Amino acid sequence: MHIVTSVGPLVSLIAGILILVVPRLLNFIVAIYLIIIGLLGLFGGHLH
């Protein structure tokens, strides 16, 4: 079993797929993505 240790690429992949499916979600997805990346940056991004 492989555990994903890097959240950024996974979030961006999901966001990209959602944008392709529903282009109107672009602003919402980008905002959520930036918030998540910002929080990970502030708190170190390590969930060990």
C-alpha positions in Angstrom: 0.0 0.0 0.0 1.4 3.4 -1.0 0.6 6.4 1.2 0.7 9.8 -0.5 3.1 12.0 1.5 2.8 15.1 -0.7 -0.6 16.7 -0.6 0.1 19.5 -3.1 0.3 17.4 -6.3 -2.7 15.4 -5.3 -4.8 18.5 -4.6 -3.7 20.0 -7.9 -4.6 16.9 -9.8 -8.1 16.8 -8.3 -8.6 20.5 -9.0 -7.5 20.1 -12.6 -9.9 17.3 -13.2 -12.8 19.2 -11.6 -11.9 22.3 -13.7 -12.1 20.2 -16.9 -15.4 18.7 -15.9 -17.0 21.9 -14.6 -15.2 25.0 -15.8 -17.4 27.3 -13.7 -15.7 26.0 -10.6 -12.4 27.5 -11.6 -12.4 30.5 -9.2 -13.7 28.4 -6.3 -11.2 25.6 -6.8 -8.3 28.0 -7.2 -9.3 29.8 -4.0 -9.6 26.5 -2.0 -6.2 25.3 -3.5 -4.5 28.5 -2.4 -5.9 28.3 1.1 -4.8 24.7 1.5 -1.3 25.4 0.2 -1.1 28.4 2.5 -2.1 26.4 5.5 0.3 23.7 4.7 3.1 26.2 4.3 2.3 27.9 7.6 2.0 24.7 9.6 4.9 22.9 8.0 2.8 20.4 6.0 4.0 17.4 8.0 1.4 15.2 9.5 3.6 12.6 11.2 
